[in-house]
Amino acid sequence: MRIFVEVKPESKKESVVKIDDLHYIIYLKERREKGKANIALLKILKHYFGKNVILISGTTSKHKIINIIDE
């Protein structure tokens, strides 16, 4: 399953806001330098969904496409 994510780095607290079944806004404490925000994003989504996740598109953008792997 693919989801579409908008990332808000450097937020005061981390949270996942579900817009609909395919769209989410993710608030992260991490800064967007050297991939730190992307790593934090994948960790929070793995915890949220309880499944492995892969960043498909948007490594340098705030808009990302994430693949959730059903095992």
C-alpha positions in Angstrom: 0.0 0.0 0.0 1.3 3.5 -0.8 0.6 6.5 1.2 1.3 10.2 0.6 2.9 12.1 3.4 3.6 15.8 4.1 6.5 16.2 6.6 6.8 19.1 9.1 10.3 18.9 10.5 11.5 20.9 13.5 8.2 20.6 15.2 7.8 20.9 19.0 6.4 17.3 19.3 6.1 14.3 17.0 2.7 13.2 15.8 0.9 11.5 12.9 -2.2 13.2 11.6 -4.4 11.1 9.3 -6.2 13.2 6.7 -7.7 10.2 4.9 -6.8 6.6 4.2 -3.9 7.6 1.9 -2.8 11.1 3.1 -1.0 11.9 6.3 0.8 14.9 7.9 3.8 13.9 10.0 5.3 16.3 12.6 8.9 15.5 13.5 11.3 17.0 16.0 14.3 16.3 13.8 15.9 18.8 11.5 16.0 18.3 7.8 19.8 17.9 7.5 21.8 14.9 6.3 18.7 12.7 6.1 17.9 12.9 9.8 14.2 13.8 9.2 13.8 11.0 6.7 15.2 8.4 9.2 12.9 9.8 11.9 10.0 9.7 9.5 10.5 6.0 8.7 10.9 5.1 12.4 7.6 6.9 13.4 5.7 5.4 10.5 7.0 1.9 11.2 5.8 2.3 14.8 2.5 3.8 13.7 1.6 1.1 11.2 3.5 -1.8 12.9 4.9 -2.8 9.5 8.1 -2.1 7.4 8.0 1.1 5.4 10.1 2.2 2.4 10.6 5.8 1.1 9.7 5.6 -2.6 9.9 9.3 -3.6 10.7 12.7 -2.1 14.0 12.3 -0.3 14.6 16.1 -0.5 11.0 17.2 -0.5 8.4 17.7 2.2 6.0 15.7 0.1 6.8 12.0 0.1 5.5 8.7 -1.1 5.8 5.8 1.3 5.3 2.1 0.6 3.9 0.1 3.5 5.0 -3.5 3.1 2.4 -6.1 4.0 4.2 -9.2 5.1 
